[in-house]
């Protein structure tokens, strides 16, 4: 995942997404560099328009991901009841 983040960071900064640049970014984080993963990433990004892919990805991520019903809010006790309960708890501790 760090290789993808490195490529995205380079793209955002307007730098070339190359093996050398990705390797430099990953190495700068202190992570161990795997040259085969970098080569694979660069090869898979060869004909990809990153800006276009990011625009399409943001449209997908804004769609609702769950159809689960929303949780209902719990009824909260009035503040006075909370204070009384806290005072009772303290009196039990201190007599």
C-alpha positions in Angstrom: 0.0 0.0 0.0 2.9 2.4 0.7 3.9 2.1 -2.9 0.5 3.3 -4.1 0.6 6.2 -1.6 4.1 7.1 -2.8 2.8 7.2 -6.4 -0.2 9.3 -5.4 2.1 11.7 -3.5 4.4 12.1 -6.4 1.5 12.7 -8.7 0.0 15.3 -6.3 3.4 17.1 -6.2 3.6 17.1 -10.0 6.6 14.8 -10.0 7.2 11.9 -12.4 5.9 8.6 -11.1 9.0 6.5 -11.8 10.7 3.6 -10.2 13.5 5.8 -8.8 11.1 8.4 -7.4 8.8 5.9 -5.8 11.8 4.1 -4.3 13.0 7.4 -2.9 9.7 8.2 -1.3 9.3 4.8 0.3 12.9 4.7 1.5 12.4 8.2 3.1 9.6 6.7 5.3 12.0 4.2 6.7 10.2 1.3 5.2 12.0 -1.6 3.5 11.9 -1.2 -0.3 10.8 -4.1 -2.5 12.1 -3.4 -6.0 9.8 -6.0 -7.6 6.7 -4.3 -6.1 7.8 -1.0 -7.4 8.4 -2.3 -10.9 5.0 -4.0 -10.9 3.3 -0.8 -9.8 5.1 1.3 -12.4 4.2 -1.2 -15.1 0.6 -1.2 -14.1 0.4 2.6 -14.1 2.1 2.9 -17.6 -1.0 3.9 -19.5 -3.2 5.1 -16.6 -4.4 8.7 -16.3 -4.1 9.1 -12.6 -6.0 12.3 -12.4 -9.0 10.8 -14.3 -8.9 7.7 -12.1 -8.9 9.8 -9.0 -11.9 11.8 -10.3 -13.8 8.6 -11.0 -12.9 7.1 -7.6 -14.2 10.1 -5.7 -17.6 9.6 -7.4 -17.7 6.0 -6.3 -16.6 6.7 -2.8 -19.4 9.3 -2.3 -22.1 6.8 -2.9 -23.8 5.3 0.2 -22.0 2.1 1.2 -24.6 0.7 3.6 -28.3 0.2 3.6 -28.4 -0.6 7.3 -30.9 1.5 9.2 -29.6 4.4 11.2 -29.3 3.9 15.0 -31.8 5.7 17.1 -30.5 8.2 19.6 -30.7 7.0 23.2 -32.8 9.2 25.4 -30.4 11.1 27.6 -31.2 11.8 31.3 -31.7 15.4 32.3 -28.5 17.0 33.6 -30.0 17.2 37.1 -30.5 13.5 37.3 -26.9 12.9 36.1 -25.6 15.3 38.8 -27.6 13.5 41.5 -26.4 10.1 40.4 -22.8 11.4 40.4 -23.3 12.8 43.9 -24.7 9.6 45.2 -21.7 7.7 43.8 -19.3 10.1 45.5 -21.0 9.9 48.8 -20.6 6.1 48.7 -16.9 6.5 48.2 -16.4 9.1 50.9 -19.1 8.2 53.4 
